[in-house]
Amino acid sequence: ECISPEHGAGDVSLNLVFDRGGLVETGMVFSFVSSPEVLGVHPRTGSHSGGKFTISGTGFFMSKGWHCWLGDMALDGVVISSTEIACSFSSGGRNCLEVKLSFPGGLPFSTGFDICIGTTLEVMSGLPLYGPADGGTPVLLKVAGIDMEKSYSCLFGNITVPAVSLGFESINCRSPPQNGIGLVPLSVVEEGQQPGSDHHDLVFSYYEQQVARKITPASSQAGTNVTVSVSGRGFRDTSLLSCRFGSIIVAASWLSPRQIECVSPIMDPGHVTIEVSNNAVDFSSDGMVLEILPEFSVFSVYPLQGRITGGTRVDVKGSGFKETSTFVCAFGDMRTHATRTSRRTIFCLSPPHSAVSALPFQVCRERSECSGGNHIFRFVDEARIIDVHPIRSPLAGGVDVRIVIDQDFIWHAPRCRFGTVSVPLDIISRNIG
């Protein structure tokens, strides 16, 4: 290792000389170049979490070994061109540090510039970053460089509003009203100051206030979840799109600017107000009300079999058949109106069906949830009479008449009808009556 001597600009050969005049030619060319001149450093501020800066000047040449210095911290320099060197640092304190530069293999020299790290405000993130044009949205900002002893303001475009420091790197402020919708820059500055040319901005989006006009269904059953469709206008496809059931906020699914869906939480009987929000904080105030009805239960269903031509009366016993509710019977996907006879009983007529089959049977509130357990209703062909014996009786009656039919049939209040006279029927076996 040797130190280059003072020399004029130009290329010279580099050789090794030993005692007694021995010479070893290396065949290498060594260049003496003019000392670099630093003209500027940009930017002059940096984040305490790290960043980049550029040294501009003249006399930079392509080579490894350049170093930038922040105070006593050596950083690798990358020569971009003969007039520019880029440097990066990973972290720093809250102070101003002298910037130095070192030639490959040389000692650092002062550039005459410094960089202030962590002394300017850097807005790193915010939530939410959108709200209605009438303002009032609480925005939580993560800001580097906060001094807890100072006061700060938020700038939405050119409108200044007070900011509240919540602790380490956290500031809260409310969006001011805006004349119209659109995007504005969002900055944080010391109170009474304006942002500098190198400040860090976020963008805040103003939108038209959402409106809820109709909900479907208008009722739900206590103890169950139901998907509620909300119609209106101004719905935005955002990650914070929400519905609020009373005080409970749930995520919503965007279908269009005029329709969203959300799944209700499990709630007690009563009435609950539903409001919607594009950002989970600014909710509508349109007063849509969902009625939460008491739970109803199905205990028994009879009969569970009927003709494919339909018209079989099906009696249902249970509880919670409220007078103000409208019920339907569901035979698979087919629904028929149910008639309420008491809080514990309803009945309905089976619909026509195209083929012999077995379908799940349930009782449902109209356009709402269903109950019924594991009941299966069988659609069967008309029963055909195979044999009747005897076929005569004295006028006084009293003859036992046996009837054979062609299928296993579940009888509901069975009777024999002779002309216009009906008499009770006793089932003797599964296929003889």
Buried (B, 14 or more C-beta within 10 A) or exposed (E): EEEEEEEEEEEEEBEEEEEEEEEEEEEEEEEEEEEBEBEEBBBBBBBBBEBEBBBBBEEBEEEEEBBBBBBEBEBEBBBBEEBBBBBEBEEBEEEBBBBBBBBEEBEBBEBEBBBBBBBBBBBEEBBBBBBBBBBEBBBBBBBBBBEEEEEBBBBBBEEBBEBEBEEEBEBBBBBBEBEEEEEBBBBBBBEEEEBEEEBBEBEBBBBBBBBBEEBEBEBBBBEBBBEBBBBBBBBBEBEBBBBBBBEEBBEBBBBEBEBBBBBBEEBEBEEBBBBBBBBBBBBBEBEBEBBBBBBBBBEEBBBBBBBBEBEBBBBBBBEBBBEEBBBBBBBBEBBBEBEBEEEBBBBBBBBEBEEEEEBBBBBBBEEBBBBBEEBEBBBBEEBEEEEEEEEEEEEEEEEEBEBBBEEEBEEBEEEBEEEEEEEEBEEEEEBEB
